[in-house]
């Protein structure tokens, strides 16, 4: 069935492309003409075919230029552009056409060879003059200045019209160019109106270019086109290149933190390791089954984290359904549109180099207790927790001696030729470790240090009259901050973009893009997970030795695992080829088509090598958990094709009614294949290959494919830019569902009102110069579900059943399992979004305010099926039967101002919040361990705890009247947590653990980040620029489970992670050299924050059930970036023949303000190893420069 849909999509695409080619050929025939101007011919001898009705002057001129070799020179603002002309002739002389233009348009027309110059004339002077003379070359020079302030304009493009011959102005706005006398010079510069001047007998031509206000109007990239920001009716945020350039974050996702309200971020187990990606959500959680924004790069879906940030021109974030609906099934939770840099026509070639060197260091590493304190504290916990003292008095004496440098004392315990005294021999011939070591290490300081990173980018761009190009190559090299092992990330990006005008009405562009990355991670304890390294370091005792008596590195330090236990190598190669074309058959009509192919090759080689431990007799033995060695290779290849074909038509009636109609189709095909092979017993560890491993290979293979097809349309209308209407429709089909459920229809509608365009607003314009109200509604489908849920898959398994089937077999017997049940009705999740927004500008737009309120409801979410009899014999399929509603708001305020034409500054703030509530879910019993109707995302259920037991009398009195067996059936002691009986039934428990019967549990907090904000500010003054970016979360509750020793400190004796903040624990006994924090009565601490510690998990866990007392505050404020730069002045650049030279210093993640303990990054708190075991963001200091030649 899926193959049938694939064939249909491919055939439709072939037909569409063939149709496009045929259309192009027909247009070429229709629009071409054999009547070309010939050198030396009079206009009376040149004939045209003109069929124009009520055409303006520009249209007539364009038609003449298309059919002849003539080019015109004129200043439209000095001509009567309202005059309309009508011609209807298969053969009309150019002389007659020009005479008619001169007569009706009151023009003086002068033809000099192939140049025709138009000027406004009085009735007496109007007419046609024709001059044909031998053309002489002349040298023309002059100066180009700005019409805004009279300043010289460097880099202005000057072209001889109709040729590629040209030059550009220098830093003083001057130029010189040899051209024929009859040449017309075109002066063009970004942000200014293009001007044309006929050379004639002039040798000095000075030009003043006026500002092009239409071009300066802010436009926003939206789905399949651009729109003026003033006319937008959807919720769209634009992030410019200036906001992210020269940042040292390796991926685009990291650069977006704090840049736009409504963007939320998360990390996986790998945290902020080199090259790590950051997960992004737009306006919170979209579905219980997950959902992420649809990323479009230059019109084609892609992975923004594989893109070189230096190639980005702008980023548009489409937040509501009205803005993203045209992308359909792939975009239910917003769209991120990335536009890369391009060359500019009529621009001389420029080369730009940007590079930086960065120094990275850990930002929030915890501080371990010294060995003596650690040992005494654990001993105190051991006395309480059934285990006795982990550290003997003899070992503590050795620890004290080692810390005091008394090595003479230590020599009596070790071998005669020992050179290190961090550990002593044990009777079994091994060296002591853990509680038998006497070293003193802060293992975080030992493992983590500084790293050197570098980034280099080189780009070229430019263009002639018909062709423009952009080419770039970039290299990123990151070192991890681990002092041991290989911890690196490298990425190479190459991108090209060429756009050419085949004719005046036909453009073609080609964009190749290549990326290759390589990530190398140390393998620790036969696992390549980065968070495991952090986990192992956190629970390594400070008394553990790094060196044995002979100076060999101890296996228990974990360093040999990191250094010699193998590596996890991940190579990713991505190759993009994109072809696109645009045709403009008639004024206002565009036809666009693109085709893109992507191949991704993912290769992972994981080597787990045998590591050896050194014994007291100087022999070595393999470490048990590194035997046998093995090598695993995983290769995945993925191919992706996509094409868009669409056409748009724009029409303006009476300069008041503006219409735009767009329609098109898209298809996608994705195919993947993977092979995973593992072999044990590597013979030669210096040659890491499957061929050098002797074990029996175990291999698995997987295949996958999916396809989508969509048809889309858009209609926009505005009346004088005042009243705005937009409608989008999308019909999508996907191969992820069964036939009959594959297609969905998804509409959206939005309106806007530019109040400031109303006559009654004139009096308020000086204060509130722009004010727009907008509203939108739309529905989209979510096809991002697990593939093949519509197929009853039969699992293939193998098992050692030879003892049942005694056939003398040496391999496991293969068999099939019970096929899974499928739902015949599984289909799209439907995402419906409503949005109301206000955009306002005050004091000539110095102050801009944007405010949005939204609601998103995801219905038909995939959830559990109805309950079935227990004798069914198979797991139940999922069904579309759940609903999630998200409501929220976002606010952005920006102030920018220029003072005395020298100092420019800006301040931008943003604030966002949302709450997601399940409104429908199949949970008949209402169990709290699952979703239920009314449950808010992130809610934390727990007990009320006001205090600890402060005395034995208090314990006895409370436990006598209160039933606490549901919490803990053992003994309660002073210093334990005192749980409150909130429902007054004489017992503390969770009832049936359901919504209707939850005992003494209540909702005590919420782990979803709330009130997320960003603050950015910058100033520019005489070449200096300074900027900074802050981001954070104002409210977030966190509860760390009892096994999260990074927060609680104490666990079992060999898994505790003790830091200074953990010393505020309950102590009601005096201390001495071997037990407690302090000596004698100074050890007492009955007003402590933390409960009495144990090294027995059961005893500890009774005090660590979710409660109000130990709810952590996850709010934070982080200085995300600060940057200081200097642009060298023109006088200096002129001497070096440079256009730009900027040097800068930058800092990333300089500090974080939070109440969370060190070691727990408030952004990176989630890990399968335990909360806080994810590596946080590094502090990065960079020095860099940008040079443009």
N, C-alpha and C positions, 0 to 999 in steps of 0.2 A: 504493500500500500504506500509506504514511504517512497519507494523507488518510482512509483507512478507519479507522485507529486513532484519528485525531482525532475522527471522527464518533462512534465508539463511546464515547470518553471524554466527549464533550459530551452525548450522549444519557443516559449513566449519571448524569451530574451533574444533568441536568434532572429525571430520574426521582427522584433522591435528594432534590432540593430540594422537588419536589412532594410526595413522601412526608413530608418534614419539616413542610410546611404542613398537610397532612391530619392528621398526628399531633397537631400543635398544636391544630387545631380540635377533634379528638376529646377531647383532654385537657381543653380548655376546657369542653366540654359535660359531661364526666364529673365534673370537680372542682368545677364551679360549682353553686350551689344557690339556689333562689328564696327560701329561708327566712331573710330578713334581719331583724335587730333593728329595730324601729320605735320611735321616740322616744315614750315614754309607755306602752308596753306592759309588762305584767308578764312575768317569765320563764315564768309558767304559760301565756302566750298565744303563746309563741315555740317553734316546732318545728324539729327538726333531722332529718337522715338520718345515722345513725351506724352504721357497720359496722367495728368495731374488735375485734380479738382479742388479748388479753394486751398491751395498749398501755400505755406508761408515762404518767405525768401530763402531761409536756410534749406528747406526741403528742395527747392528748385536748384539751388547751388550744388547740393549734395548729388542730385541726379545728374547734373552736367559733369561733375567731377568723376562720377562713376562711369560715364559713357565716353569720356575723353581723357586726354592727358593734361588738360588745363587744371590749374589750381588757383583759387581765389584768395584775395586779401581784402579784409573789410573789418570794420569795428561796428558790431551789431548795435551797440547802444546809441550810435549816431544815425542809425537807419530806422526806417519805419517798419518794425517787425510785425505790425498788425495788418499790413497790406497783404492781400491774398491774390494768388494768380491761378489761372486755369489754362491748361494746354491739353489738346486732344488731337494728336497727329502721329501718324506712323513715320512721317518723314518731314522734318521741319529744320530749316537752317539755323545754325547757332547765331547767325547775325540777327535773324528775326526774333529769336528768343531774347537776346541781349537788348535789342531795341525796345521790345515790349517791357522788359524789366526797367529800363531807363525811363521810359515814358510813364508807366504806372507808379513806379517807386520813387520818382524824382531823383534819379541817380546819374552821376557822371561815371561812365564805365570806360576804363582805359585798358586795352589789351596790348601787352608788350611781350612778344613771342609767346611763351606758354603761361604767362602770368596774366591774370585779370584782376584789376584793382577797382573796388567799388567805393565811391564817396557820395555823400549827400550833396545834392546840387539844387540850385534854384531852377525855376522853370526855363529860364533862358540858357542855362549852362548844361542842362541834362542832355544826354546823348551818348554815343559810342565813338571812341577814338581807337584806331588800330595802328600799332607800330610794329614792324618786323624789320629788325636790323641785325647785323652780325653781333653776336654777344661777346663782350669783353669781360674778363675777370677783374675784379677789384678787391682790395683788402679793406674790409669794414671793421671798425673797432668802436668801442664805446663802454658805457657803464650802465649796469642795471641796479635800480634801487627800489625799495619798498614804498608802495603808495600809502602805507599806514604811518610810517615814521621817518621816511627818507633815508633810512639806513641802507648801506650796500648789501646786496644779496649774493652770497657766495654759493656756487653749485647750481646756478640757473642753467637749464639746458637750452642751447641755441642750435636749432637745426634748420638747414635749407629745406624748405617744404618740398615734399615729393621725393626726397633722397634720404640717405642715411648719413650724409655729410654734416658735421656739426662740431661743436665745442661746448665748454661750460665756463662760467665765470669763476675768477679766482676769489681769494678771500676779501679783496677790496671791491668785488662786484664787476671787475673789468674783464673784457674779452677781446679777441681779434680773430678774424676768419676771412679766408679768401673764397669768394663766391662770384657767380656771374652777375652782370648788371640787372638781369631780369629776375633774379632770385627773390623769393619771399622768405624772410627769416621768421621762425616761430620761437618765441621766448616762453618757456614754461617752467613752473616751480610749484612744488606741493603747497597747497593752501592759498595759491594766488591764481588769478585769471590768466589764461594763456593769451598772448598778444602776438599779432602778425604784422610785419612791416615789410613793404616793398623797398628793395635796395635802390633801384634806379641809379641816379648819379651821386648818391650819398656815400661818403666814406666814413662818417662819424654818425653813429646812431645810438643815442642814449634813450633808455627805456625805463618807464616807471610802471611797475606791475601792481595793480590794485588787488586787494584781498578778495578771495572767492568765498563769499559768505555761505553759498550753498555747499561748497566742499567742506567748509569748517563746521557745518552742522554735524552733530554727533550721530553716527550711524552704528547700528548694532547688528552683529551677525545672528541670524535666526535660522530656523529650519528652511533649507532650500532657498536662501536669499539673504538680503539685508533690509533693514527698515530704519527710518529715522527714529531716534529714541523718543522724540516728541510724539510720534504716532503709535508707539507701542501700547498694546492693551493687555499683554501678558506680564507675568512676573519674571523679569530678566535682570540679571546682574552681570556687569562687564568688568573684567579684571584685565588691566592693560599690561603691556610688556614692562613698563616702568615699575610696576608693583612687584615683579618677580625677578627682574634682571640682576645679575651679579650676586645672587643668593647662592649659598653653598650646599643646600639640600640636594641630594642626588636625584630625587624623583619629583615629578610635577605635583603629585598628591601631597607631599610634605610642604611644598611651596604654597599651597592654597590655605593652610591653616591660618585662621584669623582674617582672611581676606574678604569674606562674604558672609553676611548673616544667613543662617539656615544650613550651613555646611557643618556636619558633625564628623568626627574622625575616630578611628579605632585602629589598633594594631593586633597582630597575631602573636604566636609564641616567640617569633624571632625579634619582636620589639623593634628597636631602631638600629638594628645591626646594619653594617655597610650594605647599601643597595636596597634596603628594606622598603616595601610598599606600605602605604597607609590606606586603610579602608575609608571610603567616603560615603556618607548618606546625605541626601538633600531633604531637609525638613524631617529628620528623624526616621524611625523604622517604617518601612513601607508595607511589609508583610511578615507574618510569623515564619514564613518559609525563606525569608531573606530577600533582599532586593538592593540593587545598586544603580547608580546613574548610568545612562547610556552615553558613552564617550564617542564623539565624532571628531575626527581630525581631517580638516580640509574636505569635509563632506563625506568621508568614509569612516566606518566604525574602526576603532583601534584601541590600543592600550596606551594611555597617556604616560605611564611610568616607563615606557620604553622609548620615549621621545626625549630628545635633547632640549632642555628648557631654554637654551639660548636661541633655538629656532622659532620660538613662539612669538607671534605678533600680538595676539589678544585671546582671551578666554571669555566665552559667554556661558552663563549658568542659567538654563531654562528651568524654572522651578514649578510652574503650574501646568495644568493640562492644556490650557490654551496655547502655551508656548511650545510644549513638547508633543502635543497630540499628533502632529503630522508625521512623527517617527513611529507611532503605533506600538506594536507589541513589545519592542525592545526598550521602550522608554516610559514605562508607567511611573517610575520614581525619579523623573527629571532627566535632563540632558546636559552634558558638558561639551560645548562646541569649542574646539581649538582651531584657530587660524594661524598657520605658520607664515613666516616672512616670505616676501616675494620681491622680485626685481621690479623696477619702475621703468616704464618706457621713456625714451629720450633722456636717459640718465647715464652719465659716463660711469665707467667701471670703477667701483671702489672695493678695497680690500680691508676687512676688519679682523683684527686679532684680539681676543679677550682671553685672559688667563689668570689663574690665581694659585697661590700656595696656601694651604690651610693646616692649622695645628689643632687636632682634636684631643679632648681629654674628658674623662667621665664627669658628669655634672653633679650627681647625687649619690655617691657611693656611701654605704653605711660604714660606721667605725666599729670594728670589733673590740670586745673587751680584751684587756691583757690576759695572759695565761693564768696568772695567780688569781685574779678576780674571777675569771671564768671558772676555774676549778673550784673555788670556794662556794660560788653561787650554785653550781651544779651539785655539789655535795649537799648543800642545804635542801635543794629540791629532791635529791635522792633520799635523804632521811625521811622526807614527807611521803615519798611515793614508792615505798615497798622495795626499792632497789638498793638501798644502802648508799655508801659513798662511792661514786665512780672513781674518784681520785684518792689513792692511798696517801697517808701522811708522808711516806717516803718520797713519792713522786712530787708532792707539793714542795717538800724541802729541796728537791732537785730544781724545780721550777724557780723557786726563790733564788737559789744559788746561780742559776743561769741568768736570770734577770739582773743580778748584782755583779755578774762577771766573775764569780768565784769558781773558775774552772779547776783549780786544784782540788776542790771538794768533789767535783764531778768525775775526776779521773779514776777514782776508786771503783766506779761502777761500770767502767767500759773497758775495751781492749787496750793493750799497751800502745799500739801504734795508731790510736785514734787521733784524728786531726779536727774533728767536729764533736761537739758535746750536746747536740740537740736531742739525742735519743740514746738509749742504752740497750745492750744485748739482752735478749730474753732466753730463758732456759731451752726453748725449742730451736734455737739457732737463728731466729729472726730478730730484726730490730724492732723495738717497741714503737707503737704508734697510738694515736688517739689519746686515751687517758693514761697511757704509759709513756708518752713523750714529755719532754720538758723544755721544748722550744717556746718561742714567743713571737708569733707571726700574726699580722693583720693580713689575712689572705686576699682581701680585696685590694689592698695596696700592692701586694705581691703580684697578683695576676693582671691588674689593670694599670696602664700607664698612658703615655701620649702617643699619638699617631700623626703621620704626615700624609696629607692628601693633596692632590693636584687636579687641576681642570684646565684644559686648553681647547680653544675653539678658533677656527679660521673660516671666514666666509667671504664670498665674492658676490657682488650683485651689480646690475646695470641693465642697460637696454638701449636699443635704437628705436626707430620710428615704428617698427613692426614687431620686434622681438625683445622680450625682457627675460632675465634669468636670475636665479639665486642658487648658490651652491655653498654648502657648508660641510665641515668635518669637525667632529668633536671627540675629545678623549676625557674620560673621568677615571681617576684612580683613587680608590679609598683603601686605607689600611684600618683594620679594626684596632681597638685600644687594648687588645690582649697582648701581654708581654710574651706569651708563649704560643707556639703553634703558628700555623699559617691562617691568617684571618684577613682576606682581601676581597675586594670587589673592583672589577674593571669593566668599562663599557666604552665601546666605540660606536659613534653615530655618523652616518653619512647621508646627506639629503641633497637632492637637486630639484629644481623647479624651473621649467622652461615654458613660456607662453608666447605664442606667435600669432600674428594676424595674417591669416591666409588671404583674406580679402577684407574690405571694410566692414563686412557683415558676418565674417566667419573667423572665430578664434579657435585655436587648438592648444592644449597644454599637456605636458607630460611631467610626472613627478615620481621619480624613484626614491626609495627610502630604505636604508639598511641599518641594522643594529646587531651588534654582537656583544654579549656580556659573559663574564666568567666570575663565579662566586666560589671561593674556597673557604670551607669551615672546618675547624678541627673536629675530629671524632673523639668524643669522651665517653668512656664506659660503653663502647660499641654503639653509641647513638650520636648522630650528627645534629641533633637539635640544639640550637644556640641557647635556648633557655635552660637546657640541662647543665651547661657549664656554670651559669649563674647559680643554679640550684645546688650543684656540688660544692662550689666555693662557699656558699652561705652556710653550709652545715659541716665544713671542715674545722675541726677544733684548732684554736690558736696554739695549743701545745703540740700539735702534730709537727713532726720534723720535716724540713725540706731536704736536709742532708743526713745520711747515716754517718757512722763514725769515720768512714773512709772518704767521705765527700761525694758519694754517689747519691743521686736524687732519689728520694724515697717514692715508692709507688703510691703510698697513701696520701702524698701531697697532690695527687692527680696530675701533676705536671708531666710525667712520662706518657700518660694517656693523651694529653693535649699535644705534646711534642711529637710522639712517635706512634700513636695509636691509629694513624691513618687520617685521611681527610675525606670530606664530602665535597666533590667538585660538581658544580652545576654550570653548564654552558647553554646559553640560549642564543639562537640565531634567528633573526626576523628579517624578511625581505618583502618589501612592498613595491608593486608596480601599479601606477594609477594613470589612466588616460582619460582626458575629458575634453569636451568641445562645446562651444556655444555658437549658435547661429541667430542672426537678427534679420529675418526675412523682410520685415516691415517695421516701421517705427512703432515702438512699444511692445513688439512681439519678440520673445526669446525662446529658443529651443535649446535645452541642455541635455547632455548625455555624458555619463562617465562609466568607466569599468575599472575595477580594481581586483588585483590578485595578491593574496598574502600567503606566504609559507613560513611556518614556524617550526624550528627544529630544537627540541629540548633533549639534552643529553646529561645524564647524571651518573657519575661513577663514584661509588661509595666503598672505600676500603677500610676494613676493620682488621688491624694488624695486631699480632701478638706482642705484648709488652712484657718486659722481664723485670723481676724484682731481685735485688741483691741481698745475699745472706751474710751472716756474720763471718762465715768461713771464706768469703769473697767469691763464692760460686753464685750462679744466677738460676732462677727458676721462672717459668712462664707464669704470669698472673692468671689465675684461674678463669676470671670472667672475660679474658681476651683470647681464650682458646675455644674452638678453633678459629684461626684467621679466616676471613672470607672477603670476596669482592663481589659487589653487586652493580650491575649496569642496567640503567633504565633509559630507553630511548623512545621518545614520542615525536611523531611528525604530524603536523596539522596543516591542511590546505583550506583556504577560504576564498570564495569568489563573491563578488557583489557588483551590482550595476544599478544605476538610477537613470531613468529617462523621464524628463519632465519639460513642460512648456508653460510659459507665463505670458500674459498679455496685460499691459497697463494702458489706461485710457483716461485722459482728462477732458472734461466737457466744460467749456466756458470758464476755464481756470477756477472752477469751484468744486466740481464733482470729480473725485479721483477714485478710479476703480482699478483693481488688480485681480486677475483670475489665474490660478495655477492648478495644473493637474499632471499626474505622472504615475509611474510605477517603479517598484524596487524589487529585487530578488536577492537572496543570500543562499549560499550552499556552503556547508562546512563538513569536512571529513577529517577524521583523526584515526591514528593507529599507534599502538604502543607495544613494546616488548620489554619484559623485565626478566633478567637472568641473574641467578646467584650461584656461586660455587665456593665451597669451603677449601681450606688447607692450601694457602698460597705457598708454593715452594720457594720462590725467590722474591723477597719483599722489596728488592730494588727494582724489579720488573713487574709492575702491577698490571696484570692482564688476565682475562678469563683463561687464556692458554697456559698460564703458569700456575693455575690452581688445579689440584688433582681431585677435588671432590666431585660427587655426582651433581650435574647441573639441574637446577630447578627453574623452570621458565613459565611465565604466564603471558598471555597476549590479550589485547582488547582492541575492539573496533568501535567506532562511533560515527554517526553522521546525523545531521539535521538540516532543515531548509525552511526558509520563510519566503513568502511573496506578499507584496502589499500594493494597493492602489490608493492614492491619496489626492486630496484636492484642498485648495485654499481660496477663499474669497475675502478681499478687504475693500472697504469703502471709507472714505472720509469726505466731509463737506468742509472745504476751506481749512482743513487741518483742525477743525473744531470738534466735530462729532465723528467718532471713530467706531467702526464695526469690523469684526473679523470672525470668520467661521472656517473651521478645519474639519475634514472628514478623512477617515482612514479605514480601509477594509483589509484585514490581514489574514493570512493563512499560515499555519505552521505544521510541520511534520511531527511535532511532539504529542499530538492528540490523535485520536481515532477519526476515521472518516465520518463525517456527519457532525463532528464537534471542532473541526479544524479552523473554521472561518469565524471571524468576529467583526463587528462594525462599531467603530469608535468615533463619535463626533465631539466637537468642542465649539464653544461660542464665547466671544468676549466683546465688550463695548468699552468705550472711553469718551471722556468729555474734557477737552482743554478749555477750562473756564476762563483762562486769561485771554483767550481770543474773543471773548464776548465784549460787545460795546460797553456794557455796564461796568466792566472791570477796569476801564481806562484809568479811573482815578486812583486805583490801588496798585497800578503797575510799578510805581517807584518802590513799593515795599514788597509786595508779592508779585513778582514779575512772571512766574509760571505756576500754574496750579492745574493738576489733572486728577480726575477721578476715573478709576477703571474697575471693572469687574469681569470675572470669567467663570465658566463652568465647562467641564469636559470629562469624558470617560476614555480610559485606555485599558487595554488588555495586558495581562502579565503572562507570558509564555515561558518565563524562567523557572521551569520546574524540572525535576529529575527526568531524564530521558527514559523512554521505553516503559513508562508506567502503564501504557495501553497494551503491553504484551505479557502473556503468561509465560514468564521465563522459567525454564527447567534448569535447576542448578546441577552442574557436573561436579562430582566429588570423588575422592579416593580415600581409602582407609586400609589399614593393615588387617584385612579380614582373612589372611591366609590360614589362620587357625580354624576358620569355619570351612573355607573352601580349600582343602588340602590338595592343591594341584602342583605342589612343588614350585610355586611361583616365588620369584625373588623380588617382585615389585608389588606395591599396594594394588588392591583390586579397585577398579573404577566402577562407579555406579551413579545413578541419577537420583535427585531428591524430588520432593513433591513440588509441582509447579506453583508459582504464586498466583493468588487471585487478583483479578483486575477489575476495575470499575469501568463499565461500558460508557458511562456518562461523564468521565473526567474531561474538563475543558478549562477555558480561560478563567483566571482570576480577573475580576473587574475592579479597576481603580477609578473612582469618581472624585474629582477635585473641584472645590469652590474657592475662589480667591477674590478679595476686595482690597484695593490698594489706593493710596494717595501719593502723588509726587508733587512736591512744591519747591519753588526756588524763591529766595528772598534777597533783596538788596543786589540786584543785577546778577543773580545766581551765585553770589559769594557764599550764601548758605543754601544747601540743598538738603531736603528731608524726604525720605521714602519710607512709607509704612504699609505693611501688608498684614492681613488677617486671612487665615486659610483653614479649610477643613478637607481632609482626605479620607475617604472611606474605601477600604479594600474588602470587597465582598466576594463570595464564592471562593474564599481561600481554601486551600487543600488542607484537610484535617482528618481526624479519625472517623471511621464509618460507624454506623449503628451497631450496637452490641448484637452478637450472634451466639448461638449455643456453643458451649465448650467442646462438644463432640465434633465440631466442624472439621478439625484436623489441619487447618492452614491459617496463616496470618491473614487478617482482613486487609483489603485494599483501602486506599485513601479515597476521600470524596470531597467535593466542593461544598462545604457546609460551615464555614467560619467567616466571621466579619471582624475587621479591625478599623477603628475610627481614630484618626489623629487630628487634633486641633492645635493651632498655634499662631504665633505672630512673629514678625521681625521688623526691626527698625534700623535705619541707617541715616546718620547725620554727618554732613561734610561742610566744613568751612574752608574756603581758599581765598587768598587775596594777594595782590601785588602792590607793593608800596614804593613810590618814587621810581618806578620802572627799574628797580635794582633788586629789591628783596621780595621774594615770593615764598609764601608759607601755606601750609594746609594742616588741618586736623580732621580726622575721620573716626567716627565711632559707630559700632554696630552692636545690636543686642537681639537675641533670639531665644524663643522658648516654645516648646510643644509638649503635648501629653498624648500618649497613645493608649486607648482603652479597647479591650476585646468586648464586643457587643453581642457576639454569637459564637458559641463553641460547644461541641458535644462533650459534656462532662456531667453525666447524670448525677453522680454523687457529690459533685462540687469539691473534689479533693484539691487541696492547696498545692500539691506537687505538680499540677498541670494547669494549663490555661482554663479559665472559667469566665462566664459572662460577668462583666463588670471589673475584671482584673486589669489594672493599669500596668503597663510595661515598667519593669524595674522595681516593683513594690517589694518591700522586705517585711516579712512577718517575723515577729519576735516577742520575747517576754519583757515585762517591765521590771527593771532592776534599779533601785534607788541607792543601794549601798552594798558593802560587804558585811559579813558577820564580823563584829569587832571584838567579841569575847566568847568564851565557851558558854557562859550563862545565856547569852543571846541565842546561840546555836540551840541549846537545850530547850529554851522556851519556845522557839519558833518551830522546831521539828516535832515537838510534842503535840502541838495543835494543828500542824500542817502536814498533809500527805505529800511527800516529795519523791516518792518511789518512781514516778514516771520520768523524773529528771535523773535521779541517781539512787540506786538501792543501797549504796554503801554508807560509810560514815561521813558526816559533815563536820567541818572544823572551822575555827576562827580564820578569817581571811578568804573563805569561800564566798561565792556569789549568792546573794540573798534574792531569790525570785519572788515576785509579788503575786498574791492570789487576787487577781483583778476582778474575777467574777464572783468572789465571796463564797465558793462552795467548799472551802476547807481543803482543797487540793490544788496543786500547781501541775497542770498538764495541758496538752494540746487538744483535748477532747477526742473527736473522731478525725481530726485534722481535715476538716471540711469547712466550706464557707458558712454553713449553718451551725456547725458545732466545732468551734476552734478553741474551746477551753479558755485559757488565759492568754492565748496569743492575740496579737493585734498588729495592725500595719504600723511599723515604727519608723519607716523611712523609705526612700526610693533611690535606687542606684543609677537611674538615668540622669545624665548631666542636664541641669536646668540653668537657665539664664546664661547662656554662652555668649561671650562678648569678644570684641576685638577693638583695639585702639591703635591708630597709626597717625604719625605726624611727621612733617618734613619741612625743611627750609632751604632755599637757594639764595646765595648772595655772592655776587662777583666771582663766579666760578666755583665757589664752594657749595657743597650740598650735604645735608645731614638728614637722615630719616631713621625712624624706629617703628617697630611693630610689636604690640603687646597682644596677647590673647589668653583667654582663661574661661573658667566656669565659676559662677557665683554660688551655686548650690548643688551638692551631690552627696548622698549618703552611701557609705560603703560598709559592708559587714564582711569580715574575714573569718572564714571557717576555722575551726579549732586546729586543723593541721597546717595552718599558714604560719610557719614559724618566723617568717620575716616580720610579721606583725606582733605575734604573741611572744616570740623569743623562745620560751621553753617548750620542748617536746620530749621525746625520749632522749637519754643521755648522749647518744651519738648523732642526733638530728636536730639539736638546738642551735639557734642562731641568736646569739646574745650581744646586744648593743647597749650603750649607756642608758638609753631611754627605758630599758627593761629592768633597771635596778630599782625602780620605784614599785617594788612588789611587797606584799604583806609579810612582815617578819615580827614574830613575837618572842624570839629567843636571842640571847646574847651570842655574839660571834667571837671567833678566835682565828688563829692563823690558818685553820683548815676548813672552816665553815663560816659562811655569811659574807656580807659586804664589808663590814667594819668590825673593829675589835670591841668586845665587851658590850655595854649597854648602847653604844653608838650604833649598833646594828639594828636596834629596834625601829620598826616602821609600821605602826598599826593604823596610820592614816593614809595608807598607800592607795595608789590608783589601780595597780594590777593585783589580781588575786594571788593567793598563796600558790607557789609553783610546785609542780610535781614532775617527775620524769617517768610517770606512768600515764599512758594516753587516756585511759578511762578516767582517772582522777582529774587530769587536765581538762578533758572535754566536758565534764559536768559544769565547768565554769565558763565554757566558751560557746554555749548555745546562744543563738542570736538574741541580743538584748539591747535595751536602750542605753545602758551604761557604756557599752563598747562599740557603739555605732561610730564609725570614723567619719571625719569631715573630709570629703574628697574635693572640695573647692580649691582653686589655685589661680595664680596669675603668673604668666611666664613672659619674660622678655624674649620674644621669638627672634627678632633681628634688630640690629642697630648698624648703621652704615654711615661712614664719613668719606666723602670724595672731593676731588679737586679736578676741574677741567682747565687745562693750561690755556692761556690767552692766545688770541689769534696772532699777535705779534711774534710770539715764540714759535707757534705752529708754522707760520709762513717760512721761517728759516729752515724748517725741517721738511717742508712740502707735505705737511700732514693736514688732514681735515679735523681730526679730533685726537686728543690724548687725555685720558682720564685715569687717575690713580685713586685707589680707595682702600680703606680698611673696613672690615665687616666682622660682625660677631653674631653667631647663631646660638640660641638657647643659653644665654649668658647666665641667667639664674631663674629660679622658680620659687615663688612664695606659696607655701602650702603648710598645712598642719599635719600632713602625712609624714611618717618617719622617713629618714633617708633610706635610699635603696628602693623605695616604692615611687615610681614615676606616676604622677596622677593621670597621664595620658596613656601609659603602657602598664596597665595593672592586671591584664588577663593572661593567664598561662595555665597550661595543663599541669605544670609542676607546682602550682600554687600561686595565689595572688602575690604580686611583688617579685616573682622570679623572672620577669621579663626585663630585658636590658633596656634602660631608658635612653633618652636623647643625649647625645654628647654635646659638650660645650665646644664650639668651633670658632677659632680666630683666624681670619683670612687677610691676606694682602694680595691685591690684584691690580690689573691695569687693562684698559681698552684702548686700542690704537686703530684709527681709520685713516687709510691712505687713499 
